[in-house]
Amino acid sequence: MGISITPCEQMRRLPRDMPKRPPRSQTHDVYFIQPKQGGPIKIGMSNDVQRRLDLFEPINPYPLKCLGVIRSGGARLERSLHEQFQNSRLHGEWFGPTDDLLEYIESNTEALS
């Protein structure tokens, strides 16, 4: 019978000089997703936007498209955008497609590659 080591004990045994993962504020992209036929826009954040889009597709009633991405925008930018467009918030991270939001996306994002 072997000795079992818990995950917490394993973490304590890691070398102290291991590089730390960069904070989410530096690594995650901010994305804007919308149903292909138009409608609400989700302002979210992910380190793999295509994977996130692939995860959302099967649980949504309509096919989705990515309107644009801001590379390495991170949590701070996502939060700021939620505040900036709070008057058009529908629910959670979903916002009405107002002219202001659509203009912001067109002027500040790049295509998902």
RAGIPE-V191929 format. One line per field, one symbol per residue. phi: phi as a letter, one per 30 degrees, with the letter a starting at -180 (. if undefined). psi: psi as a letter, one per 30 degrees, with the letter a starting at -180 (. if undefined). A space follows every 50 residues. Layout:
# RAGIPE-V191929
phi: ???
psi: ???
This chain:
# RAGIPE-V191929
phi: .ddccdedddddddedcddddddedcccdcbbcbeedjkecccbbadbdd ddddddedccdbdcbcdlbcdhdidddedddeddcedcdcahccbddded dddedddbccddc
psi: klkkkleeeeeffkkfgkkkkllffffkkkljkkkeglalkkjaklfiee eeeeeeefgkflklljflkjkheaeeeeeeeeeegffgkekcgkkkilee eeeeeefgllkk.
